[in-house]
Amino acid sequence: MHTLHSISAFRAARRLLTGPVGLVPTMGYLHEGHLSLVRRAKAENDHVAVWIFVNPTQFGPHEDFTRYPRDEARDAALLAAEGVDLLFMPPVEAIYPEGFGTEVVVHGVTEGLEGAIRPGHFTGVATVVTKFFNIVQPDRAYFGQKDGQQTVMIRKLVLDLNLPVQVVVCPTVREPDGLAMSSRNVYLGGLERAAAPVLHRALQRAESLWRNGERDATVLREAMRAVLAQEPLAQPDYISVADPLTLAEIAGRAPARGALAYLAVRLGATRLIDNVVLE
Ligand code: PAF
């Protein structure tokens, strides 16, 4: 594996790769969820590139940018063991040099859910993803369903800007008790960690109702609310049943194309998100 820190060095190494390249974008502190994306990329491409970049522009002023967990040496060892070809770890100044002044804004799908609570977050993600797609020039890029709204936004970005990249969305990887894997799970204290699987239980309740034919979004939302209410530590930011393409909240019956059940819940100082596709 070659580890590159500058854009010019990365481009030079990229030029030597022949055949399809799969890209796994990350902010590091890797877990099995990230590694499942790497394995899928490896299975479907001749080469795999990974970027590790904790992107400052997608964090709000009171969010966790400075304390976001980082362990570059451990991440590099994990990726080398998976047979990754190129690891790109640029410094912030390489991606946002002095005078940087361009933003990529994706409208519509970014306005609800996380977008309503974290203003500017998706513009930061769309901007950095566009830059990295331009630098890496991958054939395919792999993202986890865990960040469902992000995946919907990136598909739209690629479509709207005619970017020559195939977006592949992979299933959420979970701990044995159902908690979706996330680098931020390290923030959970003991009691919060014990309470955290309630998100998955609530989503499973919606899934089971859906499988039994329930299509009324209000009923599905209330069923998830009732499960969350059984856990005193859980403070929901939102409980959503949204259109899977537009992410607009569904008022009555879900459309034939299905729905996305989506939760954001605070457990103490930590905020978790999770979702399931109802199809
Ligand atoms: O999902 C993430 O880890 C980040 O949002 C991404 C796509 C790497 C952009 O910084």
Boltz pocket constraint, residues with backbone or C-beta under 6 A from the ligand:
constraints:
  - pocket:
      binder: B
      contacts: [[A, 25], [A, 26], [A, 27], [A, 53], [A, 55], [A, 58], [A, 125], [A, 128], [A, 129], [A, 147], [A, 150]]
      max_distance: 6.0
